[in-house]
Amino acid sequence: MPETEVYKFQYTRRQGRQRTYDVVLNIHQLDSGVCSYAAWVHFAGAFKGNGLVFPLIAKTTEEAAVEARGRVENDIEELAGIAE
């Protein structure tokens, strides 16, 4: 059965308006071992985007969470798929 884990964290952008965003990160691992993720980024209760979602190379959900979090933080910094 596929394994799914949900992580919540905040990230403060270092440039621009330097807002603190609330992020919900859903990590999904198939029976084959392949991991994927989806992210939802909010500021002050308003949805700001999902970022850019690409396949993960991680093999465990813990590794996938670290990899995906780094990608989402970078997306927020670069405003890639995120509205400021």
Secondary structure, DSSP 8 states (H G I E B T S, - for coil): --EEEEEEEEEE-SSTT--EEEEEEEEEE-TTS-EEEEEEEEETTEEEE---------SSHHHHHHHHHHHHHHHHHHTSSB--
